[in-house]
Amino acid sequence: MNFQGKKVLITGGSRGIGQAVAIAFADAGAQVAVTYKNSKDLAEQVVAGLNGGPHAAFQSDISDPKQAERSVQQTVEELGGLDILVNNAGLFWLHDPTVVNYVEWQDAWTHHLQTNLVGTANISYCAAQSMMASGGGRIIMMGSRSAFRGAHDYPAYAASKAAMTSLGQSLAVGLAPHNIFVGIVAPGYVETDLVKEVLAGPDGETIRNESPMQRVASPEEVAHTVLFLASQGAEYTTGTVIDVNGASYLRS
């Protein structure tokens, strides 16, 4: 998986899975741009620690269509092109319908769909325009196990990831004639800052035991799958969903 000279845009690249993906691509020779919504210092630290370069970090809230478009434009301007988009940015917060009030329920749905689905759709559209003009590329969606098994305490998140999966497969069909290939990664629980407290709490052992490996994924394991889907030779996997959940949930 040699990405020498490739230009990669990773949304939400300041920590967790996004950071691991940025490191993996840079180690494989790519130039990397990461976006952040609020964590400027963390994103700049990530970029400063990457091998090779030049790399870039810039602020972007992909739920805003203009900022999504600007993310692609900045990547092309600062790196000299765009070959690979990794749609990693997303919202995730609890909104159990048996606990939250109606206003909180609506707020959860509005924000999750606007960022995880509509924002992803918008930046993917803009990236595809650039890739079609330059001869092709790769788009990777960061889906979720919850898209297939549901999630009673964060249903808007699960639904947005299911819709993102469908979006990725639709794009795979529509963009293949333009030499643009799309992959979807569906992790289960991953050991990141977002779920650290959950894993350290009373439910942590139950979550780890969902897998026969008795652990959750590392961000690096998810990053490895992202790089495979983006690699030369993986073109015929376009539209594929790859589970990274340690056999904690099996689909037939």
C-alpha positions as CSV (number, residue, x, y, z in Angstrom):
1,M,0.0,0.0,0.0
2,N,2.2,2.7,-1.4
3,F,0.6,6.2,-1.5
4,Q,3.7,8.1,-2.5
5,G,2.6,11.5,-3.9
6,K,-1.1,11.0,-3.2
7,K,-3.1,13.8,-1.8
8,V,-5.5,12.9,1.0
9,L,-8.2,14.8,2.8
10,I,-9.4,13.4,6.1
11,T,-12.3,15.1,7.8
12,G,-12.3,15.1,11.6
13,G,-8.6,14.3,11.7
14,S,-7.5,15.8,15.0
15,R,-7.9,12.7,17.2
16,G,-9.0,9.1,17.4
17,I,-9.6,7.2,14.1
18,G,-9.0,10.3,12.0
19,Q,-5.5,10.9,13.6
20,A,-4.6,7.2,13.1
21,V,-5.7,7.4,9.4
22,A,-3.6,10.6,8.9
23,I,-0.5,8.9,10.4
24,A,-0.9,5.8,8.3
25,F,-1.3,7.7,5.1
26,A,1.7,9.9,5.8
27,D,3.8,6.9,6.8
28,A,2.9,5.4,3.4
29,G,4.1,8.5,1.5
30,A,0.9,10.6,1.1
31,Q,0.5,14.3,1.6
32,V,-2.3,14.8,4.1
33,A,-4.8,17.5,4.9
34,V,-7.0,17.1,8.1
35,T,-10.0,19.2,9.0
36,Y,-11.1,20.0,12.5
37,K,-14.2,21.7,13.8
38,N,-13.0,23.2,17.1
39,S,-9.7,21.4,18.1
40,K,-7.2,23.6,16.3
41,D,-4.3,22.9,18.6
42,L,-4.8,19.1,18.4
43,A,-5.1,19.1,14.6
44,E,-1.9,21.2,14.2
45,Q,-0.1,18.8,16.6
46,V,-1.2,15.9,14.4
47,V,0.0,17.5,11.3
48,A,3.3,18.6,12.9
49,G,4.0,15.0,13.9
50,L,3.4,13.4,10.5
51,N,6.2,12.0,8.4
52,G,6.9,13.5,5.0
53,G,4.8,16.4,3.8
54,P,4.0,19.1,3.2
55,H,0.7,18.5,5.2
56,A,-2.1,20.9,6.2
57,A,-4.8,21.4,8.8
58,F,-7.7,23.7,8.5
59,Q,-11.0,24.4,10.3
60,S,-14.2,23.1,8.7
61,D,-17.7,22.3,9.9
62,I,-19.0,20.0,7.2
63,S,-22.6,20.6,8.2
64,D,-22.2,24.0,6.5
65,P,-22.3,23.4,2.7
66,K,-20.0,26.3,2.0
67,Q,-17.4,25.0,4.5
68,A,-17.6,21.5,3.0
69,E,-16.9,23.0,-0.4
70,R,-14.1,25.1,0.9
71,S,-12.4,22.1,2.5
72,V,-12.0,20.5,-0.9
73,Q,-10.8,23.8,-2.5
74,Q,-8.2,24.3,0.3
75,T,-6.9,20.8,-0.1
76,V,-6.5,21.2,-3.8
77,E,-4.8,24.6,-3.4
78,E,-2.5,23.6,-0.5
79,L,-1.5,20.1,-1.6
80,G,-1.8,20.5,-5.3
81,G,-4.7,18.1,-5.8
82,L,-7.0,15.6,-4.2
83,D,-6.8,11.8,-4.8
84,I,-8.5,10.4,-1.6
85,L,-11.3,11.6,0.6
86,V,-11.8,10.0,4.0
87,N,-15.2,10.9,5.5
88,N,-14.4,10.5,9.1
89,A,-16.0,13.6,10.7
90,G,-19.3,12.9,12.5
91,L,-21.4,13.6,15.5
92,F,-22.2,11.0,18.2
93,W,-24.1,11.8,21.4
94,L,-26.7,9.8,23.5
95,H,-30.4,10.5,22.9
96,D,-32.3,7.6,24.4
97,P,-36.0,8.2,23.5
98,T,-37.0,6.9,26.9
99,V,-34.9,9.7,28.6
100,V,-34.6,12.8,26.5
101,N,-37.5,15.3,26.0
102,Y,-39.0,16.1,22.6
103,V,-36.9,19.2,21.9
104,E,-33.7,17.2,22.7
105,W,-34.9,14.4,20.5
106,Q,-35.5,16.7,17.5
107,D,-32.1,18.4,18.1
108,A,-30.3,15.1,18.0
109,W,-31.9,14.1,14.7
110,T,-31.3,17.5,13.1
111,H,-27.6,17.7,14.0
112,H,-26.7,14.0,13.4
113,L,-28.3,13.9,9.9
114,Q,-27.0,17.3,8.9
115,T,-23.4,16.4,9.7
116,N,-23.1,12.6,9.3
117,L,-25.2,12.4,6.2
118,V,-25.8,15.7,4.5
119,G,-22.4,17.1,5.3
120,T,-20.7,13.9,4.1
121,A,-22.8,14.0,0.9
122,N,-21.8,17.6,0.2
123,I,-18.1,17.1,0.7
124,S,-18.2,13.9,-1.3
125,Y,-19.9,15.7,-4.2
126,C,-17.3,18.4,-4.2
127,A,-14.5,15.9,-4.0
128,A,-16.0,13.9,-6.8
129,Q,-16.0,17.0,-9.1
130,S,-12.3,17.5,-8.4
131,M,-11.5,13.9,-8.9
132,M,-13.5,13.6,-12.2
133,A,-11.5,16.6,-13.5
134,S,-8.2,15.0,-12.5
135,G,-8.8,11.5,-13.7
136,G,-10.2,9.6,-10.7
137,G,-9.8,9.0,-7.0
138,R,-11.1,7.2,-3.9
139,I,-13.8,8.1,-1.4
140,I,-13.9,6.2,1.9
141,M,-16.9,6.4,4.2
142,M,-16.5,5.8,8.0
143,G,-19.7,3.9,8.7
144,S,-20.6,1.9,11.8
145,R,-21.7,-1.4,13.1
146,S,-24.7,0.3,14.5
147,A,-26.0,0.9,11.0
148,F,-26.8,-2.8,10.8
149,R,-27.7,-3.8,14.4
150,G,-29.3,-0.5,15.5
151,A,-28.7,1.4,18.7
152,H,-31.4,2.1,21.1
153,D,-29.7,5.0,22.9
154,Y,-28.4,6.8,19.8
155,P,-30.8,6.0,17.0
156,A,-30.2,9.1,15.0
157,Y,-26.5,8.3,14.9
158,A,-27.2,4.7,13.8
159,A,-29.7,5.9,11.1
160,S,-27.3,8.5,9.8
161,K,-24.6,5.8,9.4
162,A,-27.0,3.5,7.7
163,A,-27.9,6.3,5.3
164,M,-24.2,7.1,4.8
165,T,-23.6,3.4,3.8
166,S,-26.4,3.7,1.2
167,L,-24.9,7.0,0.0
168,G,-21.5,5.3,-0.4
169,Q,-22.9,2.4,-2.4
170,S,-24.9,4.8,-4.6
171,L,-21.8,6.8,-5.3
172,A,-19.9,3.6,-6.0
173,V,-22.3,2.9,-8.8
174,G,-22.5,6.4,-10.2
175,L,-18.8,7.3,-10.1
176,A,-17.1,4.0,-11.2
177,P,-17.2,5.1,-14.9
178,H,-15.2,8.1,-13.8
179,N,-12.5,6.0,-12.2
180,I,-13.6,7.0,-8.7
181,F,-14.1,4.1,-6.3
182,V,-15.9,4.1,-3.0
183,G,-15.5,2.0,0.1
184,I,-17.3,1.8,3.5
185,V,-15.7,0.9,6.8
186,A,-18.0,-0.2,9.6
187,P,-16.2,-0.4,12.9
188,G,-17.7,-1.5,16.2
189,Y,-16.4,0.0,19.4
190,V,-13.0,1.6,18.9
191,E,-10.7,2.7,21.7
192,T,-10.8,6.5,21.2
193,D,-11.3,9.5,23.5
194,L,-15.0,9.5,22.6
195,V,-15.7,6.1,24.2
196,K,-12.9,6.0,26.7
197,E,-15.3,6.7,29.6
198,V,-17.8,4.1,28.4
199,L,-15.1,1.4,28.2
200,A,-13.8,2.4,31.6
201,G,-17.3,2.2,33.2
202,P,-19.6,-0.6,34.3
203,D,-20.5,-1.5,30.7
204,G,-16.9,-1.8,29.5
205,E,-16.4,-5.5,30.2
206,T,-19.7,-6.3,28.5
207,I,-18.7,-4.3,25.4
208,R,-15.3,-6.0,25.2
209,N,-16.9,-9.5,25.6
210,E,-19.1,-8.9,22.6
211,S,-16.1,-9.9,20.6
212,P,-14.6,-13.4,21.0
213,M,-11.3,-11.5,21.0
214,Q,-12.5,-9.9,24.3
215,R,-11.4,-6.4,23.3
216,V,-12.4,-3.5,21.1
217,A,-10.6,-2.3,18.0
218,S,-7.6,0.1,18.0
219,P,-7.8,3.2,15.8
220,E,-4.8,1.8,13.9
221,E,-6.8,-1.4,12.9
222,V,-9.5,0.8,11.4
223,A,-6.9,2.9,9.6
224,H,-5.4,-0.2,8.1
225,T,-8.8,-1.1,6.5
226,V,-9.1,2.5,5.2
227,L,-5.8,2.3,3.5
228,F,-6.6,-1.1,1.9
229,L,-9.8,0.3,0.4
230,A,-7.9,3.3,-0.9
231,S,-5.1,1.3,-2.3
232,Q,-4.2,0.5,-5.9
233,G,-5.6,-3.0,-6.7
234,A,-8.7,-2.6,-4.5
235,E,-10.8,-1.0,-7.3
236,Y,-13.1,-4.0,-7.7
237,T,-14.1,-3.8,-4.1
238,T,-16.0,-0.5,-4.8
239,G,-19.3,-0.4,-3.0
240,T,-18.1,-2.9,-0.4
241,V,-18.7,-2.6,3.3
242,I,-15.9,-4.0,5.5
243,D,-16.7,-4.8,9.1
244,V,-14.0,-4.0,11.7
245,N,-15.7,-5.3,14.8
246,G,-13.9,-8.4,15.9
247,A,-16.8,-10.7,15.1
248,S,-19.0,-8.9,17.6
249,Y,-21.7,-8.6,15.0
250,L,-21.8,-10.8,11.9
251,R,-23.8,-10.1,8.8
252,S,-24.7,-12.7,6.2
